[in-house]
Amino acid sequence: MSLYKQLLIGICLFTFILFCGNFVVTLESSRDQYRNQLSAHAQDAATALGLSLTTHIDDPTMTELMVNSIFDSGYFYSIRVIDVKTGKAIIERSDTPQSASVPQWFVKLVALNPGMGDAIVMRGWTQAARVEVVSHPMFALARLWNSTIASFLWLVGCSTLCVLGMILLLRRRLRPLNYIVEQAIAISRREFLNLSALPKTPELRRVVDAMNMMVTQLQALFREQAQRTETLRQEAYHDPLTGVSNRRAFDIHLQSRLSDEEKASGHLILLRVQDLAGLNQRTGGARTDALLQAIAHLLMEIQQRFFHAGSLLARVRGGEFALIVPGILPQEMETLVNMLSTQLKALHETGMSDVTPVAHFAQVPFHYGDTPQAVLSQADQALAMAETEMRYFATHSGNPLAKADAEPEDDHHVWHTRLTSVLQNESFELFAQPVYECNHQHIAIHHKILARIKTPDGEIIAAGRFMPWIHRLALGRRMDLVMLKQTLRVMEKNDDRLALSISGESVADDASLNALLHPLKQAPHLAARLTLELDENELPDPERVSILMKKLRETGCRLGLQHFGGRFHLVGNLPQWGLAWIKVDGSYIRNIDTEADKKLFIEAIYWATRQINLPLIAERVETEGELAVLEKIGLYGAMGRYFADVSTLTR
């Protein structure tokens, strides 16, 4: 029961007890007074009537007239004139007057006895008759009733004002308690809030100070753990000289791309600085390091300009850089080659290198199922060709792995027509993969929704093939909306909890976000079972994510983060977002039972997220050994082929 209700009931009970006590005291003190008054009233009437009848006792008419006159002028139950000798009534008048303003239950409750009086009527020196008068307490009851009503109304009015005043006072004084409740709820959502306005009440001020101190300490512990983990990741997967990823990160990312059919086919661009050892001897280590840093900076600019999220730039050895990128069209590749060649020439012209070409680079395509060794071998061959011919760029056209990666000229139109038709007809094929608890593998946490496209001849096209065209054709928002509608229709037919990936385009601005949330607002009973997921590379700025979280909570839906691991600096923002979970990218899970650095990294992420009770889920678990390590670390959930392959969700 709320404090307001308790206060209201308490004041009402107090008022009732006060009224009852006041009524009892008033009644007891008034009862004797009214009884004496009634007795005096009856006695006075009897005495007056007795004196008046002394001279007319033998005249029945005058006797009756006098009795009627007195009876009609007062409040009497009865007036009797009784013959003393015979004991018979000479004349008798009686009545029971009623007061319309006094209820009968009050009359019975008060139980005020009528007053009685008598007098002797003399005939000379002889007693001739006796007058008996019984008065009616109607006027006393009316006065007592009116007094009771006035007292009750006064107490009710005072109680009402007291209740209103106490409610306003409590609402004002106890407002910090609402903030404390919000703090506690926010902590349960893995958010940390501080109450800046301290209350004036000393007791509440101490409580708020204690809560703020606790929240501050939790934030400090979380930041410290996050910083340690980020430092660990930087040391393990980043090149300290150039700031790009190192060979270890490159191997992990390439293996992940080649073993995941959900990822698109792509290209490997390999760049090697010419005569690095000679440069180091001729110009010195400092100038050579500056050249490597400049080339890394050029490649980072190209990465940001040409490629959607999902690319990786790494320094694989001394003067060799690798860029793993998603699919790229021939005309885009031509622009990239011209831009990079021009910038490499500029490095020679500014004197950063005394040889030309400053570096050679080559490009080879790769596809799902290829091996890293084969892809790197083809890239080395193409690079050797460029070095032999002293050209900046070469591509390995004879690569047996290179399926026609570049689409024919009319494929842009073909893909546009195909995807537009699917979006208009809302005909994505929905597949699902279960996510289980690590320590209770029979308990499904939720099912991850995956999209496929069916061609007219029945071929099922995985997301890895059509998602690059979704991005090129700027259809990400439409696809997210269509997928959400189809998912909600599926949820009408089952009770499973589902997770659906969305793109950053759908949450980048208010218009897109409102359009995405509209179907959720129309189906609040389903939104609570759905979690939207954003790739870590698709996340907008922290303020935008906070707005997104607030609007999602209004619909009952939640937000999760998937493919996590490359942008660990985001961990510092996790407490204020209140995510449903984090899914660690499968590249950090593969062979975790045999590679100690991956285990150490996952342990660091686990301990950082554990500080805010944020569930951690592993993606693409494929072996029992991997699962055993994850269970030992303490991860909440896992998904992958070890548990089950994707299965059709709709037909």
N, C-alpha and C positions, 0 to 999 in steps of 0.2 A: 504494500500500500504506500502511495506516495506521501511525502511529508505534508503536502497541502491537504490531502484528504485526512490524514491523521490530525492535523491542526483543526480542520473544520469540524470533525467529529468530536474532538476534545472540547472545543469551545461550545458546541451544541450541548454536549453532556454537562459541561459546567453550568451553562445557562439553565438547563433543565433542573439540575440539582439546586441551583440557587433559587429558581422560581418555586420549586417544591418546598424548600426550607422556608422561604419567605411566606408562602401561602399557609403553611402549617402554623408558623409563629403568629401571623396575622389572624388566622382563624381562631386560634386558642385565646388570643388576647381580646378579640372582638366578640367571641361567643358569650362570655360572661357579661360584657357590657350590653350586648343586645338583649340577653336574657333578662337582665335587671330592668332595661328600658321597657321590654315587653310586659314584664310583671307589673312595673309601675303604671304602664299604660292601662293594663287590665284593671288594676286596683283602683286607679283614679276613676275609670269609667264605672266600676261597680259602686264606689262610694257616692259619686254624683247621682247615679240612678237611684240608689237607695234613699238618699235624702229627698230626691224629687218625688219618689213614690210614697213617702210617709203620709202625705195629706191626700193621696189619691189611691191608696191601696185597695180601697173598697169599690173603686170605680173601674171596672174592667176596660172601659173604652179609653180612659185617660192612661191607664197602665199600659195598654197596648200601644197607644200613641207615643208615649215617652220611650218605651223599649225600641219601637221602630225608628224613632228619631235618632237615638244614640247608635243603634246598630248600623243605620245607613250612613252615618257620618264618620265611621272609623273602619279599621281593619280588624274584624272580629271573626272568629270561628263560630262562636255562639254566645247568646245572652239568654239566661233562664231566670225566671222569677218563680220560686218554689214556696208553696204553702208550708209553714213550719209544722203545723199540726198534722197534716195529712201526708206531707212529703211529696205531694203531686205538684207538677208544674202548672202554675197559673197561666203563664204565657212563655213561649220559647221561640227564639229565632236562631237559625243556624245556616251557614253557607260555607263554601270552600272557594274563596276567590283565587284566581290564577294570575300569575304574572307572565305575560308573553315573552318578556325579555330574559327570563331566567330559565334555563333548561332543567328538566327534571333530574338529570343525573347529578347536577350541581346541588340541587335541593337535597337529594339523598346523601350526597357526600358531606355536606355541611351538617345536616341533621340538627337544625336549630329548633329546640322545643318551644312551643307557644307559651306565652305568659298567662297566668291565671290570677283572678282576683274575686273577692266576694264581699258582700255587705248585708247588714240586717235592716229590714224595713220594720219600723216600730208603729204600733197602733197605741198611741198614748205611752203607757209603761209596759206594754205587752209586745213581744216579738210576733209580728204578723207574717212575715215572709223573709226569704233569703234570696239575694241577687247573686248569681254566679256569672262571671264574664271570662271568656277565653279569647285572648287576642291572637290574631294571625301574624306570623313573622314575615309577611310578603315584602314590606318596605325594607326590612333589615336584610333580607336575602338579595333584593335588588341592589342595595348599596354595596353589599359585600361582593356581588358579582361584578358590578362596575369597577370597583376597586381592584378586583383580581384581573380583569381585562386590561385596565390601564397599566398595572404592574407588569403584566405579561408583555404587552406591546413595548413598554419602555425597555425591558430586558432584551427582547428580540432586536429592537433597534440598536441598542448598545452592542449586542453580540455581533450583529451584521457589520456594523462599523469596525468592530474589533477584528473580525475575520478579514474584511477587505484590507484594513490597515496592516495586519500581520502578513497577508499574502503579498502585498506590495513590498513590505519590508523584507520578507524572506526572499522574494524574487530578486530583489536588489542585492541583498547581502549574500545570498547563496549562489549568485550567478557564477562565481569562480568554480563552484562544484560542477556546473555544466561544462566548463572548460576542462576540468580535470577528467570528466567522463570522456570528452572528446579526445583528450590526450591518451587515455587508456585504450579507447577504441582505435585510435590511430596507430598505437603501438601494436595492437593485434593485427592491423593491416600492414605492419612493417613500415610505418611512417613515424617520424619523430617531430613533435610540435612543442614549442616553448610558449608559455603564457607570459607575455611581457607586462601586462597590467596587473599589478599585485593588489589584492583586496586590502581594505583598511582594517577589517576585523583581524585581530592578532592570531586567533586560532586558525582561521582560514589562510592567513598569510603564511603560516608555518607549513601548512599542508601543500600549498602551491609552490613554495620554495623547495620543499622536498621533492615534489614531482619534477620541477624544472631541473633540479640537480641530477635526478635519476636519468632524465632524458638526455641531458648534456653528457653525462658519463657514458651512456650507451652510444651516443653519436661519436664520442671520442674513441671508444673501443673499436667501433666499426671502422672509422676512418684509419685508425692505426693498422688494423688487420688488412684493410683494402690497400693501403700504401705498401705494406710488406708484400702482398701478393702481386701488386703491379711491379714492384722492384724485381721480384722473382721472375715474372714473365719477361720483363725487359732483359734481364740477364740471360735467360734461357733461349729466347726466340728473337732477339734483336741484335743487329750489328752495331757495336758501340761507335764505330767510326762514322758511318753514313746515316745511322738512324733508321734504316730500313730493316726488313726481316732478314734473318740469317739463314744458313743452309738448312738447319734443323726445321725451322718453320716452313721453308720451301718444300722440303720432303714431305712433311705432314700434310700440307695443303694440296700438293700434287696428287699424293696417294688418295686423299679424300675425294678429290674431283674425279679421279679415274675409277673409283670403286662405288660411286653413288649415282645410280641411274636417274635420281631426281635432279641432279645438277646438269646444266647444259654442257654440251661439247664446247671446246674452246681452243685457244691457241697458246703456245709457249713461245715467247719472244726472248731469245738469248743474246746478250750483248757482252763482248769481250774487248777490253782495252788492249790496244796493240802495243807490244813490247813493254809491258809493265815493269819487268825486271830491269831493262835498259833505262827506262825513264827514272826509276828509283836511283840508279847509279849516277846518271848524268845530272839530274835536277835536284836530287835529295828527297828524303822521306817526307818532308813537310809539303813540298810542292806536289808530290805524287798523291799524298792524302787529300790535298785540296782539289786535285783533278777528280779523284774518286767521289768526293763529296759533291762536286759540281755535276758529275754525270748522274749521281743518285737524285739530285735535285731536279735535273731535266726529266728523268724517268718518272718522278713523282708528279710533275706537272702534266706529263702525257697521260699518266694513269688517271688523274682527276678529270682531265678534259675529255678523254675518249671513252672511258669505260664505266659501266654501271657497277653498282656494288657487287662484290664477289671477286674482284681482282686482287692479286698479291704481287708486291714488288719485293725482291730479296737479292741480297749479295751472297752468291753461292760459294764463291772462292775469290782470292786476291782481287783480280781485276775483272771478274765475271759477274754479271747481273742477270737475273731472270725475272720476267714479267709474265705471270699466269693471268690470262684474260678470258672472258666469255667470248662467244662467237662474234666475229667482226666481218663486215661486208668488204668486198674487194676495194670499192671506192674509198671506204674508211681506212683500210689498210694502206692504200696509196697515199692518202693525206698524212697518215702517221709516219710513214717512211720518209716522205719529203720533209716533214717538220723536224724529225729526229736527225736526219742527215744535215740539214741546215744548221741546227744547233751544235752538232758535233764539229762542223766546219768552223763555226764561230769560236769554239774552244781552241782550235789550232791557231786561228788568226789572232786571238788575244794572248797567245804565248803560253797557254797552260800545258800544251804538249808540243814537242818538237818533231813529231811524226804525223804523217797523214796517210790514210784516214786515222783519226784519233782512236776510233773503235769500230769494230765490225759487229753487225747484229743480223740475226736470222730468225725466221718464223716458221713454226711447224704446227699443224692442227693436231688435236687429240680428241678422243672419244671415250665414252664409257666402255670399260673392258680392256683398254690399252694398259700396258705396264709402264711404270715410270722409267725403267731402264731403256725400253724401246723408244719412248718419246725423247729422252735425253740423247740417245744415240743418233736419232734422226736430226735433232737440233745441232749436235756437234758436227755432223756431216755437212749440214747446210752452212754452218759457220766456217768450217774449213774451206768450203768452196768460195765464200766471200773473201776469206783471207788470201787464198791462192790467186784470185782474180783482182785483189786489191780494190774491192768494192765495199761500200758501206753496208749494203743489204743483200741478202740472198734468201731464197725459199726453196725448200726441198720438194720439188714437184714430183720426184719419183718415189716419194714416201709411200710404201704400201699400206701404211696405217691411215693415210690421208684419204678418207672417203670424201667424196665431193662435198667439201665443207661449204664452199661458196655456192649458194643457190643459183640456178639459172636466172637470167635477167627478168623473166616474168614471175619469179617466185615471190617477189614483193607483193605483186597483185594477188597471187594465189593465196599467200598467207593472210593478206588483208581480207580477202573474200571469205576464206575459211573461218577465221576468228570472228569476223563480224556476224557471220551466220550463227555461230555457236552462241555468241552473246545475245543476239536478238531472240533466239529460240530458247535461251537458258537451258542448253543441252550439254553442259559439262558432265562427264562421267565421274561420279564421286566414288572414290576408294577410301578405305580407312585402315589405319594401323593402330593396334592397341598399345597403351602405355600402362605398365604394371608397376606395383610397388616392388622395390628391390628385395625386401625381406619377406614379402608375402606375394609370391609370383602368381597366385591365383586371383588376386584382387586387382581389378582394372581401375586405374585412376580416371582415365578418359580415353577417347579414341581420336587420333589425329586424322583430319580430313585431307586427302590428296586429290588433285585434279588430273583428269585425263581427257583426251579428245578422241572421238571415234570418227574415222574417215568413212566415206560412203562404201568402201569395200570391206569395212569391218575392222581395219587396223586400229589398234589402240596406241595413241601417241602420248608418251610420257611428258611431264611438265618440262623436263630438261630440253626438249626440242622446241616447244612452242613459247616458253616463257621469254626467251630473248626477243621474239617478235612482238610479244605483248608489250615489252618495254620500248622497242623501236617505234611501234605504232601508237604509243601513249594510250594503251587500253587498260592500264592497271586499275584505274578507278572503276571502270565498267565491270571488269572481271571480278573485283572484290565484291561489288554490289550483287552481281549475279550469283556468285558462289555463296554469299550470305543468304540470299533468298532460297536457293536450292537446299542449303543446309537446314534452314528453319523448316522447310517443308518435310525434310527427312525426320527432323526432331519431333514433328507432330505424330509420327508413327512409332516412335520408340522412346525409351526413358534414359538412354545413354547420355553421358556427359561428353561433349565434343569440343575439339580445339580446331580453329580455322585460321590459317595464315592470311594476313592482309599486307598490302604494300604501303610504303611510307607515303605514297601519293594520296592515299585515301584519308590521311590524317594531317596533311600538310597545311590545310586551311580550313576555316569554319564551314564553308559551303560544302566541301567534300566530306568533312566529318559528319555534318548534319545529315547529308544524303545517306551515308553509311549507317548512321544510328537510327534512321527512320524506321526500317523494318524491325529493329530490336524494340523500339518503343511501341510498335503495334503488337508485339508478342512478348509482353513481360514475363509470362509464365514459362517461356522457352529461354529467355535471355539468361536466366540464372544458371542454366545448364551449359552455357556456351562460353568459351574463352577465346578471345581473339589473340593472335600471336604476331609479333613483329620481329623481323630479323634485326640483329643488333646493328647492322649496317644501314637499316632503313629508319632507325629511330630519329625523330626530329630533335630540336634543341630541348633541354630540360624543362623550360617553362611550358613549351608546347605539350610535352608528355604529361605534365601536371594537369593541364586543361583537359587533355584526353582522358586521364584517369578519373577526373571529377565527372565528366559527362558519361563515361561508361558506368560509373557507380550509380548514377541516376537511373540507368536502364536495368541495372541488376547484373550486367555483364562484367567480365573481368579481362585483364590483359596479362599476357605472358610474353617472355623474351626467349627467342629461339636462336640456335646457331651461335651461342655466346662463347667468347674466348678471345677474340681479336681486339676488342676495345675494352680492356679491363678497367680503364679509367672511369667507365660508366658506373662502376660499383659505388662510387661516392654518392651518386644520386639515388640509389635504390631505396634508402630509408624513407625518402619523401614521396616515393611513387606508390608503394604498396602493391607490387606485382603479385600475380597468382603463383608464378614459378619462374625459374630460369632453366632453359634446356642447353646443356653444354654441347658444343659442336662435336660431331662424331670424329673429327680429325684428332681430337685430344683423347678420345676413348679407344680408338683402334690400337691394339697391342699394348694397352696400359699395363697388362700383367707382366710384360717383358721389358718395358721401357720405363725406367725409374723417373726420368724427368717429367713424363706425363702424369705419373702417379703423384709426384710432388706438387705439380701445378693444380691438379684436381683437388688434392687435400687443402691447398691454400684457398681455392675458391669455396670449398665446402665450409671451412672454418670462418671465412669472411661472411658468407650468407647465413651461417648458423647464428651469428650474433643478432640477426633480426628475424630469425625463424622463417627464412625464405626457402621454400622447397627447391631442391636441385635435382634435375632430371637429366639422365645421360641419353644422348642420341646415338643410334646406329651401334648398339651392342650386338656383337655377332658370335662371341664365344663364351663358354662357361667360365674360362679363366678371367675374362674381362669383367663379367658379372660378379665373380667372387671378390675381386679387388674393390669394385664399387660398393658391394655390401659391407665390406670391412671398413671402408672409409666412412660409410654412413649415408650415402645418397638416398634420397626419398624414392625416386622412380627411375625406370629405364625403358627404352623402346629399341626395337631393332629386329633383325632377322633371327636372332637367337630365340626370340619369343614367337614371332609370327611374321609372315610376309604380309604385304598389303592385300586386302580383300575388297571385293566389290561391295559398295554400300547401297547403290541404287541400280536398278535395271530398267 
